[in-house]
Amino acid sequence: MQLEDMVAVVTGGNKGIGRATSLRLAEEGADLVIAARDAAAAEEVLAEARDMGRQALAVATDVTQRDQVERMIAQAMETFGHIDILVNCAGQLFQEPAVSTDPDRWENLINVNLRGTFLCCHAVLPHMLRQEGGKIVNISSTAGKWGAPGACAYSASKFAVSGLSDSLAQELAEKGIGVSAVCPGMVLTDMGRSALPGVDTSTWLKPEDIADIVLFLVTRPAHVLIPEVLVLASELDYFRQ
């Protein structure tokens, strides 16, 4: 197992890409901390991880709230003594023309997708710096590479996540901490389906496809830097049509 004796924190780890990633890391030996707004919703994932022989806990966390994020990281450290991997999967998506987008809805999405990613990185970095190593993977999107009609809030947030990840990657490379952004095309999740009802999903990526990419990134040697991975399905992604 590639991740034996390691501890992984996964935000949004109870569903979608986060769920698939949590289980993939557990399969490779990682103990888990799942950060989710509803900790009870992560019980099924925790049970599966424990069936694999892993230690696993869920911490109720709104990633937009600094005190909750810091409490979650502190609880992970108190339980395990170290954090080796952080995967930021928590996110929101909606499709709506810019002119009809409620600014409050815009701000909430930006807070979850961008502020939440930064707060989790900010809270875990002192521990990774002290142990002189770690891996951070931020889930961005192809919408963070090019914009699309009706995706102004989501696209803006994911462009920012990609920029944040690139800056962190350069800042932390010499300190033994690898930071990567994963930019998937459309992924077959409840969030994607609800945001784009009626769209043909037959060529969409599966959450497990992204989980495999995350596993690849967190198992690279410290000297191997992969700032960004672009993951497309066999046909053009929806955001490019």
Buried (B, 14 or more C-beta within 10 A) or exposed (E): EEBEEBBBBBBBBBBBBBBBBBBBBBBBBBBBBBBBBEBEBBBEBBEBBBEBEBBBBBBBBBBBBBEBBBBBBEBBBEEBEBBBBBBBBBBBBBBBEEEEBEEEEBEBBBBBBBBBBBBBBBBBBEBBBEBEBBBBBBBBBBBBBEBBEBBBBBBBBBBBBBBBBBEBBEEBBEBBBBBBBBBBBBBBBEBBBEBBEEBEBEBBBBBBBBBBBBBBBBBEEBEEBBBBBBBBBEEEBBBEE
